[in-house]
Amino acid sequence: MKGFTLLALSLVALLVVACAPVAPPATPMAPAETPAAEESVELADIVDTAMAAGNFTTLAAALDAAGLVETLKGEGPFTVFAPTDEAFAALPEGTVESLLADPSGALTEVLLYHVVSGKVMASDVVGLDGQQVETVGGAPITVSVSDGTVMINDATVIAADVEASNGVIHVIDKVLLPPTEEAMPEKTGPEMADIVDTAVAAGNFTTLVTALQAAGLVDTLKGEGPFTVFAPTDEAFAALPEGTVESLLADPSGALTQVLLYHVVSGKVMAADAMALDGQQVETVSGAPITVSVSDGKVMINDATVIAADIEASNGVIHAIDKVLLPPTE
């Protein structure tokens, strides 16, 4: 009986298979198209980037009214601390309207107070804690860092490193108002420190300051000048091959002095001046030339990048760089 049942089931299965509709022959699959490699998206300029963001409509309207659109569409590079629409709305009633009524005067001054020459990324800004940085408007802004938050005067950076083809935007939560002429410090007055004291106060040039002391160059760079110093950060010195700093310090009047003076140029060369020297060689106080180049909006001194520009002092200016410059061997 059991054998009969199995036989019956087998016959049923065969009948089901035999009666099932025959599937049409499978159509060969076309080879999947390989997606084209994603084209690199070209960055928009600062103005178009701000407009595309959607939360800078008041800023864009103000730039248009002041005739600064073409300026910020220019080659740059620029760093813009951009107040949001909410920041403009928080100004006292009538302030925006009053500024718009004086486009070539007060409005232009306020807008240019939000712009710094050069492309200063967030990591560079953090390194400027406690320092003043000159704006395109001429008045300085004060950078401070507290609990990891970057402040520009009393405004907080709420979004950083919004890159554009000709610079970078950092979003801030307040509109920066330039100081009145009475409140602005004299750029070369006694309250402005010299190059050495400015470097000491910055806090990220301790190795450089130690080297200057060892080489007996402190009084030189406290002198009348003016001087332009391309100042390697502590991180730049730390990146040198092991033992290099110690070797230089062991020869203060020879190799160390030559290296240090290779970072100094006579005269006050601001960032805008340096950019105009693209492709040229500039003689240093040591006698050996450095090569200035501009690539993707960044100023290069030999193979070192200027990461913070126009740190002014009473007897010149400092530009922070990310590598130690080593003079060519004879």
C-alpha positions as semicolon CSV with decimal commas, in nm:
position;residue;x (nm);y (nm);z (nm)
1;M;0,000;0,000;0,000
2;K;0,281;0,235;0,089
3;G;0,452;0,165;-0,244
4;F;0,126;0,230;-0,427
5;T;0,086;0,569;-0,257
6;L;0,438;0,681;-0,352
7;L;0,379;0,572;-0,711
8;A;0,056;0,769;-0,726
9;L;0,220;1,081;-0,592
10;S;0,499;1,053;-0,846
11;L;0,249;1,025;-1,131
12;V;0,064;1,336;-1,007
13;A;0,388;1,534;-0,992
14;L;0,476;1,433;-1,347
15;L;0,132;1,539;-1,470
16;V;0,163;1,880;-1,302
17;V;0,501;1,941;-1,461
18;A;0,382;1,824;-1,800
19;C;0,078;2,052;-1,791
20;A;0,259;2,362;-1,670
21;P;0,300;2,638;-1,933
22;V;0,640;2,643;-2,090
23;A;0,830;2,965;-2,010
24;P;0,956;3,152;-2,316
25;P;1,328;3,141;-2,365
26;A;1,500;3,400;-2,152
27;T;1,601;3,713;-2,333
28;P;1,975;3,764;-2,290
29;M;2,038;4,052;-2,050
30;A;2,200;4,354;-2,200
31;P;2,524;4,432;-2,027
32;A;2,468;4,687;-1,753
33;E;2,582;5,030;-1,854
34;T;2,879;5,141;-1,654
35;P;2,785;5,471;-1,494
36;A;2,996;5,753;-1,618
37;A;3,255;5,868;-1,373
38;E;3,118;6,149;-1,166
39;E;3,241;6,477;-1,297
40;S;3,400;6,695;-1,037
41;V;3,157;6,970;-0,947
42;E;3,303;7,311;-1,012
43;L;3,279;7,538;-0,711
44;A;3,081;7,860;-0,744
45;D;3,227;8,193;-0,638
46;I;3,154;8,346;-0,297
47;V;2,851;8,547;-0,409
48;D;2,683;8,261;-0,596
49;T;2,763;8,021;-0,310
50;A;2,595;8,258;-0,063
51;M;2,290;8,299;-0,285
52;A;2,257;7,924;-0,333
53;A;2,268;7,867;0,043
54;G;1,938;8,052;0,079
55;N;2,000;8,204;0,423
56;F;2,206;8,506;0,312
57;T;1,942;8,700;0,116
58;T;1,992;9,021;0,316
59;L;2,369;8,997;0,277
60;A;2,334;8,940;-0,098
61;A;2,098;9,237;-0,130
62;A;2,341;9,453;0,067
63;L;2,635;9,350;-0,151
64;D;2,432;9,436;-0,459
65;A;2,331;9,776;-0,317
66;A;2,692;9,858;-0,226
67;G;2,823;9,754;-0,568
68;L;3,047;9,487;-0,415
69;V;2,914;9,186;-0,605
70;E;3,181;9,203;-0,875
71;T;3,450;9,251;-0,610
72;L;3,354;8,928;-0,434
73;K;3,322;8,750;-0,765
74;G;3,681;8,846;-0,837
75;E;3,991;8,633;-0,818
76;G;4,047;8,677;-0,446
77;P;4,094;8,473;-0,248
78;F;3,869;8,615;0,022
79;T;3,748;8,495;0,359
80;V;3,395;8,616;0,434
81;F;3,238;8,602;0,779
82;A;2,879;8,596;0,656
83;P;2,590;8,698;0,884
84;T;2,270;8,502;0,829
85;D;1,935;8,661;0,756
86;E;1,849;8,606;1,124
87;A;2,161;8,801;1,223
88;F;2,054;9,101;1,015
89;A;1,698;9,072;1,151
90;A;1,835;9,091;1,506
91;L;1,984;9,438;1,446
92;P;1,798;9,730;1,604
93;E;1,493;9,834;1,406
94;G;1,579;10,058;1,113
95;T;1,950;9,970;1,108
96;V;1,940;9,776;0,781
97;E;1,733;10,045;0,614
98;S;1,972;10,313;0,736
99;L;2,272;10,122;0,597
100;L;2,102;10,064;0,262
101;A;2,037;10,438;0,242
102;D;2,415;10,500;0,245
103;P;2,545;10,229;0,010
104;S;2,884;10,379;-0,071
105;G;2,949;10,489;0,285
106;A;2,832;10,309;0,598
107;L;2,703;10,001;0,415
108;T;3,029;9,944;0,229
109;E;3,229;9,989;0,550
110;V;3,016;9,734;0,735
111;L;3,031;9,479;0,453
112;L;3,408;9,506;0,404
113;Y;3,448;9,463;0,781
114;H;3,331;9,105;0,723
115;V;3,599;9,030;0,459
116;V;3,962;8,926;0,511
117;S;4,217;8,888;0,232
118;G;4,331;8,530;0,173
119;K;4,163;8,196;0,229
120;V;4,158;8,141;0,605
121;M;4,016;7,799;0,689
122;A;3,871;7,710;1,030
123;S;4,189;7,537;1,144
124;D;4,385;7,853;1,060
125;V;4,135;8,073;1,245
126;V;4,171;7,861;1,560
127;G;4,545;7,930;1,549
128;L;4,473;8,305;1,566
129;D;4,313;8,288;1,912
130;G;4,353;8,622;2,089
131;Q;4,483;8,804;1,783
132;Q;4,353;9,087;1,573
133;V;4,325;9,045;1,198
134;E;4,290;9,333;0,956
135;T;3,983;9,329;0,735
136;V;3,955;9,460;0,381
137;G;3,771;9,754;0,536
138;G;4,089;9,844;0,724
139;A;3,954;9,796;1,076
140;P;4,067;9,487;1,272
141;I;3,849;9,205;1,397
142;T;3,939;9,007;1,708
143;V;3,952;8,627;1,695
144;S;3,895;8,424;2,010
145;V;3,837;8,057;2,083
146;S;3,638;7,943;2,386
147;D;3,536;7,582;2,459
148;G;3,602;7,493;2,097
149;T;3,383;7,774;1,965
150;V;3,536;8,040;1,741
151;M;3,426;8,397;1,802
152;I;3,478;8,694;1,570
153;N;3,439;8,995;1,799
154;D;3,113;8,897;1,976
155;A;2,977;8,686;1,687
156;T;2,992;8,307;1,693
157;V;3,098;8,102;1,391
158;I;2,806;7,861;1,353
159;A;2,917;7,693;1,028
160;A;3,272;7,692;0,896
161;D;3,463;7,615;0,577
162;V;3,188;7,673;0,320
163;E;3,430;7,666;0,028
164;A;3,395;7,868;-0,290
165;S;3,606;7,896;-0,602
166;N;3,761;8,223;-0,484
167;G;3,772;8,175;-0,109
168;V;3,575;8,051;0,188
169;I;3,268;8,152;0,388
170;H;3,228;8,115;0,764
171;V;2,871;8,166;0,882
172;I;2,825;8,391;1,187
173;D;2,524;8,466;1,406
174;K;2,570;8,843;1,439
175;V;2,644;9,133;1,210
176;L;2,989;9,280;1,278
177;L;2,987;9,656;1,321
178;P;3,323;9,830;1,271
179;P;3,449;10,047;1,555
180;T;3,409;10,421;1,524
181;E;3,722;10,612;1,426
182;E;3,759;10,733;1,783
183;A;3,757;10,375;1,911
184;M;3,996;10,235;1,650
185;P;4,353;10,189;1,771
186;E;4,634;10,345;1,572
187;K;4,799;10,073;1,367
188;T;5,149;10,185;1,458
189;G;5,075;10,328;1,801
190;P;5,247;10,216;2,119
191;E;4,970;9,966;2,193
192;M;5,067;9,757;1,890
193;A;5,341;9,509;1,981
194;D;5,654;9,452;1,775
195;I;5,710;9,137;1,570
196;V;5,874;8,939;1,850
197;D;5,616;9,025;2,115
198;T;5,334;8,962;1,867
199;A;5,477;8,615;1,797
200;V;5,512;8,546;2,171
201;A;5,152;8,655;2,235
202;A;5,020;8,432;1,956
203;G;5,125;8,122;2,149
204;N;5,194;7,900;1,847
205;F;5,544;8,027;1,763
206;T;5,728;7,915;2,079
207;T;5,998;7,722;1,890
208;L;6,057;8,017;1,658
209;V;6,090;8,257;1,952
210;T;6,332;8,018;2,127
211;A;6,539;8,001;1,809
212;L;6,545;8,381;1,775
213;Q;6,667;8,411;2,133
214;A;6,937;8,149;2,077
215;A;7,058;8,324;1,761
216;G;7,059;8,668;1,925
217;L;6,807;8,803;1,673
218;V;6,541;8,924;1,916
219;D;6,669;9,282;1,926
220;T;6,700;9,283;1,547
221;L;6,331;9,194;1,502
222;K;6,234;9,439;1,773
223;G;6,408;9,710;1,570
224;E;6,254;9,978;1,354
225;G;6,214;9,762;1,044
226;P;5,980;9,724;0,880
227;F;6,015;9,349;0,836
228;T;5,801;9,076;0,686
229;V;5,840;8,746;0,870
230;F;5,718;8,417;0,727
231;A;5,678;8,245;1,062
232;P;5,670;7,865;1,090
233;T;5,433;7,737;1,356
234;D;5,540;7,501;1,632
235;E;5,385;7,219;1,428
236;A;5,607;7,315;1,132
237;F;5,922;7,286;1,344
238;A;5,798;6,958;1,493
239;A;5,761;6,816;1,140
240;L;6,132;6,855;1,067
241;P;6,341;6,535;1,069
242;E;6,431;6,424;1,419
243;G;6,732;6,607;1,556
244;T;6,716;6,899;1,308
245;V;6,606;7,161;1,560
246;E;6,865;7,045;1,813
247;S;7,135;7,056;1,543
248;L;7,041;7,412;1,447
249;L;7,033;7,529;1,809
250;A;7,384;7,386;1,850
251;D;7,510;7,631;1,584
252;P;7,331;7,955;1,678
253;S;7,556;8,202;1,494
254;G;7,588;7,985;1,185
255;A;7,322;7,751;1,050
256;L;7,047;7,868;1,287
257;T;7,094;8,236;1,199
258;Q;7,096;8,156;0,827
259;V;6,773;7,959;0,853
260;L;6,598;8,226;1,060
261;L;6,702;8,516;0,836
262;Y;6,580;8,312;0,536
263;H;6,229;8,371;0,678
264;V;6,265;8,751;0,689
265;V;6,216;9,002;0,406
266;S;6,288;9,373;0,435
267;G;5,981;9,593;0,412
268;K;5,616;9,534;0,499
269;V;5,473;9,293;0,242
270;M;5,102;9,240;0,297
271;A;4,911;8,941;0,159
272;A;4,779;9,136;-0,139
273;D;5,136;9,239;-0,225
274;A;5,258;8,881;-0,192
275;M;4,989;8,757;-0,432
276;A;5,106;9,009;-0,691
277;L;5,452;8,849;-0,672
278;D;5,328;8,516;-0,811
279;G;5,614;8,335;-0,983
280;Q;5,880;8,577;-0,864
281;Q;6,179;8,542;-0,637
282;V;6,223;8,775;-0,342
283;E;6,552;8,827;-0,164
284;T;6,552;8,755;0,208
285;V;6,762;8,925;0,474
286;S;6,992;8,621;0,462
287;G;7,071;8,699;0,099
288;A;6,914;8,383;-0,045
289;P;6,591;8,421;-0,244
290;I;6,253;8,266;-0,172
291;T;6,002;8,189;-0,447
292;V;5,646;8,319;-0,421
293;S;5,367;8,134;-0,599
294;V;4,989;8,136;-0,587
295;S;4,800;7,810;-0,638
296;D;4,424;7,764;-0,600
297;G;4,407;8,093;-0,414
298;K;4,678;7,996;-0,165
299;V;5,007;8,177;-0,134
300;M;5,312;7,950;-0,126
301;I;5,661;8,046;-0,011
302;N;5,884;7,780;-0,169
303;D;5,688;7,465;-0,067
304;A;5,533;7,618;0,246
305;T;5,173;7,741;0,254
306;V;5,069;8,070;0,413
307;I;4,799;7,958;0,658
308;A;4,737;8,294;0,828
309;A;4,823;8,627;0,670
310;D;4,857;8,991;0,768
311;I;4,925;8,955;1,141
312;E;5,034;9,314;1,185
313;A;5,295;9,440;1,428
314;S;5,432;9,786;1,504
315;N;5,742;9,718;1,293
316;G;5,609;9,495;1,019
317;V;5,388;9,196;0,951
318;I;5,386;8,822;1,016
319;H;5,251;8,556;0,782
320;A;5,220;8,213;0,946
321;I;5,344;7,921;0,733
322;D;5,310;7,545;0,773
323;K;5,671;7,446;0,696
324;V;6,018;7,562;0,795
325;L;6,204;7,717;0,501
326;L;6,551;7,578;0,452
327;P;6,791;7,796;0,250
328;P;6,948;7,635;-0,056
329;T;7,290;7,483;-0,005
330;E;7,575;7,656;-0,181
